[in-house]
């Protein structure tokens, strides 16, 4: 799959999740990946080390990250990467999971990087039209 095909799918998913329209536009036009920050789920662009980790993940897994949900837990600071995989046969299920607020994500643990992993997470829309992790 090409990056453009993945980007088109990512935009569909962002609209499905009812993400803040300006965040979608910035991703679509300029390629900015945004981090939804607690407590209100406001968006900030990924920069510096955060952006480098995202790009490393994309290269390693041939994926496209379209949104990061940051959370602070008993296990440390976590970044949940919502991404489009290189497997279009999975995309319909990925959209359904997102619509049910249970998307597949890669969770990067800042405090214990060795504990980073793939898995489903719970989400809810924030008051700032971002996403927050619920579980």
C-alpha positions as YAML, in Angstrom:
chain: A
units: angstrom
residues:
- id: 1
  name: UNK
  ca: [0.00, 0.00, 0.00]
- id: 2
  name: UNK
  ca: [1.19, 3.49, -0.74]
- id: 3
  name: UNK
  ca: [1.50, 6.25, 1.84]
- id: 4
  name: UNK
  ca: [-1.21, 8.21, -0.02]
- id: 5
  name: UNK
  ca: [-3.65, 5.28, 0.21]
- id: 6
  name: UNK
  ca: [-2.94, 4.97, 3.93]
- id: 7
  name: UNK
  ca: [-3.35, 8.73, 4.36]
- id: 8
  name: UNK
  ca: [-6.78, 8.63, 2.68]
- id: 9
  name: UNK
  ca: [-7.80, 5.83, 5.05]
- id: 10
  name: UNK
  ca: [-6.43, 7.75, 8.04]
- id: 11
  name: UNK
  ca: [-8.51, 10.80, 7.12]
- id: 12
  name: UNK
  ca: [-11.64, 8.61, 6.93]
- id: 13
  name: UNK
  ca: [-10.88, 7.30, 10.42]
- id: 14
  name: UNK
  ca: [-10.27, 10.77, 11.85]
- id: 15
  name: UNK
  ca: [-13.62, 11.93, 10.47]
- id: 16
  name: UNK
  ca: [-15.29, 8.77, 11.83]
- id: 17
  name: UNK
  ca: [-13.89, 9.58, 15.29]
- id: 18
  name: UNK
  ca: [-15.21, 13.16, 14.95]
- id: 19
  name: UNK
  ca: [-11.75, 14.64, 15.52]
- id: 20
  name: UNK
  ca: [-11.40, 18.43, 15.62]
- id: 21
  name: UNK
  ca: [-11.67, 19.49, 11.94]
- id: 22
  name: UNK
  ca: [-8.56, 21.71, 12.03]
- id: 23
  name: UNK
  ca: [-6.50, 18.74, 13.25]
- id: 24
  name: UNK
  ca: [-7.74, 16.67, 10.32]
- id: 25
  name: UNK
  ca: [-6.96, 19.50, 7.90]
- id: 26
  name: UNK
  ca: [-3.41, 19.89, 9.28]
- id: 27
  name: UNK
  ca: [-2.83, 16.15, 8.87]
- id: 28
  name: UNK
  ca: [-4.33, 16.11, 5.38]
- id: 29
  name: UNK
  ca: [-2.58, 19.21, 4.01]
- id: 30
  name: UNK
  ca: [0.70, 19.32, 5.94]
- id: 31
  name: UNK
  ca: [1.18, 15.80, 7.31]
- id: 32
  name: UNK
  ca: [1.16, 16.94, 10.94]
- id: 33
  name: UNK
  ca: [0.59, 14.19, 13.48]
- id: 34
  name: UNK
  ca: [-1.10, 15.53, 16.59]
- id: 35
  name: UNK
  ca: [-1.05, 14.35, 20.18]
- id: 36
  name: UNK
  ca: [-4.33, 14.51, 22.10]
- id: 37
  name: UNK
  ca: [-3.22, 15.66, 25.56]
- id: 38
  name: UNK
  ca: [-5.12, 15.17, 28.82]
- id: 39
  name: UNK
  ca: [-7.03, 16.41, 30.69]
- id: 40
  name: UNK
  ca: [-9.22, 17.98, 27.96]
- id: 41
  name: UNK
  ca: [-7.82, 16.23, 24.89]
- id: 42
  name: UNK
  ca: [-6.45, 19.38, 23.28]
- id: 43
  name: UNK
  ca: [-4.15, 18.82, 20.31]
- id: 44
  name: UNK
  ca: [-0.45, 19.58, 20.02]
- id: 45
  name: UNK
  ca: [1.78, 18.66, 17.08]
- id: 46
  name: UNK
  ca: [4.25, 15.87, 17.61]
- id: 47
  name: UNK
  ca: [7.75, 17.31, 17.50]
- id: 48
  name: UNK
  ca: [11.32, 16.38, 18.43]
- id: 49
  name: UNK
  ca: [11.73, 13.00, 20.10]
- id: 50
  name: UNK
  ca: [7.98, 12.29, 19.94]
- id: 51
  name: UNK
  ca: [7.94, 12.75, 16.18]
- id: 52
  name: UNK
  ca: [11.13, 10.70, 15.75]
- id: 53
  name: UNK
  ca: [9.58, 7.78, 17.70]
- id: 54
  name: UNK
  ca: [6.50, 7.97, 15.48]
- id: 55
  name: UNK
  ca: [8.60, 7.96, 12.29]
- id: 56
  name: UNK
  ca: [10.68, 5.03, 13.60]
- id: 57
  name: UNK
  ca: [7.47, 3.09, 14.34]
- id: 58
  name: UNK
  ca: [6.10, 3.86, 10.86]
- id: 59
  name: UNK
  ca: [9.28, 2.67, 9.18]
- id: 60
  name: UNK
  ca: [9.59, -0.48, 11.26]
- id: 61
  name: UNK
  ca: [5.93, -1.52, 10.77]
- id: 62
  name: UNK
  ca: [5.29, 0.02, 7.33]
- id: 63
  name: UNK
  ca: [2.37, 1.91, 8.90]
- id: 64
  name: UNK
  ca: [1.06, 5.47, 9.02]
- id: 65
  name: UNK
  ca: [0.34, 7.08, 12.40]
- id: 66
  name: UNK
  ca: [-2.51, 9.57, 12.19]
- id: 67
  name: UNK
  ca: [-3.11, 10.43, 15.84]
- id: 68
  name: UNK
  ca: [-1.50, 9.92, 19.24]
- id: 69
  name: UNK
  ca: [-3.48, 9.72, 22.47]
- id: 70
  name: UNK
  ca: [-1.32, 10.58, 25.47]
- id: 71
  name: UNK
  ca: [-2.22, 9.34, 28.95]
- id: 72
  name: UNK
  ca: [-0.68, 9.24, 32.38]
- id: 73
  name: UNK
  ca: [-1.18, 6.00, 34.27]
- id: 74
  name: UNK
  ca: [0.11, 4.06, 37.27]
- id: 75
  name: UNK
  ca: [2.45, 2.42, 34.75]
- id: 76
  name: UNK
  ca: [3.83, 5.72, 33.49]
- id: 77
  name: UNK
  ca: [3.36, 8.11, 30.61]
- id: 78
  name: UNK
  ca: [1.83, 6.34, 27.61]
- id: 79
  name: UNK
  ca: [1.42, 7.34, 23.97]
- id: 80
  name: UNK
  ca: [-1.17, 5.35, 22.02]
- id: 81
  name: UNK
  ca: [-0.46, 5.46, 18.30]
- id: 82
  name: UNK
  ca: [-3.54, 5.15, 16.13]
- id: 83
  name: UNK
  ca: [-2.25, 3.99, 12.77]
- id: 84
  name: UNK
  ca: [-3.17, 2.58, 9.38]
- id: 85
  name: UNK
  ca: [-1.48, -0.75, 8.71]
- id: 86
  name: UNK
  ca: [-0.14, -2.07, 5.43]
- id: 87
  name: UNK
  ca: [-3.01, -4.62, 5.32]
- id: 88
  name: UNK
  ca: [-6.15, -3.18, 3.65]
- id: 89
  name: UNK
  ca: [-8.05, -6.38, 4.41]
- id: 90
  name: UNK
  ca: [-7.95, -5.27, 8.09]
- id: 91
  name: UNK
  ca: [-9.15, -1.70, 7.50]
- id: 92
  name: UNK
  ca: [-12.92, -2.34, 7.67]
- id: 93
  name: UNK
  ca: [-12.48, -4.05, 11.05]
- id: 94
  name: UNK
  ca: [-10.19, -1.24, 12.21]
- id: 95
  name: UNK
  ca: [-12.88, 1.32, 11.33]
- id: 96
  name: UNK
  ca: [-15.52, -0.71, 13.16]
- id: 97
  name: UNK
  ca: [-13.31, -0.97, 16.25]
- id: 98
  name: UNK
  ca: [-12.72, 2.79, 16.15]
- id: 99
  name: UNK
  ca: [-16.47, 3.44, 15.80]
- id: 100
  name: UNK
  ca: [-16.98, 1.25, 18.90]
- id: 101
  name: UNK
  ca: [-14.33, 3.28, 20.78]
- id: 102
  name: UNK
  ca: [-12.01, 0.25, 20.97]
- id: 103
  name: UNK
  ca: [-9.29, 0.83, 18.36]
- id: 104
  name: UNK
  ca: [-6.15, -1.19, 17.90]
- id: 105
  name: UNK
  ca: [-3.12, 0.87, 18.87]
- id: 106
  name: UNK
  ca: [0.56, 0.63, 19.52]
- id: 107
  name: UNK
  ca: [1.15, 1.84, 23.08]
- id: 108
  name: UNK
  ca: [4.56, 3.34, 23.74]
- id: 109
  name: UNK
  ca: [5.48, 3.43, 27.43]
- id: 110
  name: UNK
  ca: [7.84, 6.36, 28.05]
- id: 111
  name: UNK
  ca: [8.89, 5.12, 31.49]
- id: 112
  name: UNK
  ca: [9.35, 1.46, 30.55]
- id: 113
  name: UNK
  ca: [9.92, 1.30, 26.76]
- id: 114
  name: UNK
  ca: [10.46, -2.47, 26.92]
- id: 115
  name: UNK
  ca: [6.81, -2.79, 28.01]
- id: 116
  name: UNK
  ca: [5.47, -1.07, 24.87]
- id: 117
  name: UNK
  ca: [3.01, -3.24, 22.92]
- id: 118
  name: UNK
  ca: [0.16, -3.56, 20.45]
- id: 119
  name: UNK
  ca: [-3.38, -3.97, 21.74]
- id: 120
  name: UNK
  ca: [-6.90, -2.60, 21.86]
- id: 121
  name: UNK
  ca: [-7.57, 0.47, 23.98]
- id: 122
  name: UNK
  ca: [-10.76, 2.17, 25.12]
- id: 123
  name: UNK
  ca: [-11.35, 5.74, 24.00]
- id: 124
  name: UNK
  ca: [-13.86, 8.53, 24.36]
- id: 125
  name: UNK
  ca: [-14.21, 11.87, 22.66]
- id: 126
  name: UNK
  ca: [-12.91, 14.78, 24.72]
- id: 127
  name: UNK
  ca: [-14.44, 18.20, 25.22]
- id: 128
  name: UNK
  ca: [-11.78, 19.57, 22.83]
- id: 129
  name: UNK
  ca: [-12.82, 17.15, 20.01]
- id: 130
  name: UNK
  ca: [-9.80, 14.95, 20.66]
- id: 131
  name: UNK
  ca: [-9.64, 11.46, 22.11]
- id: 132
  name: UNK
  ca: [-8.84, 10.32, 25.62]
- id: 133
  name: UNK
  ca: [-7.90, 6.80, 26.66]
- id: 134
  name: UNK
  ca: [-10.35, 5.16, 29.05]
- id: 135
  name: UNK
  ca: [-8.68, 1.76, 29.51]
...
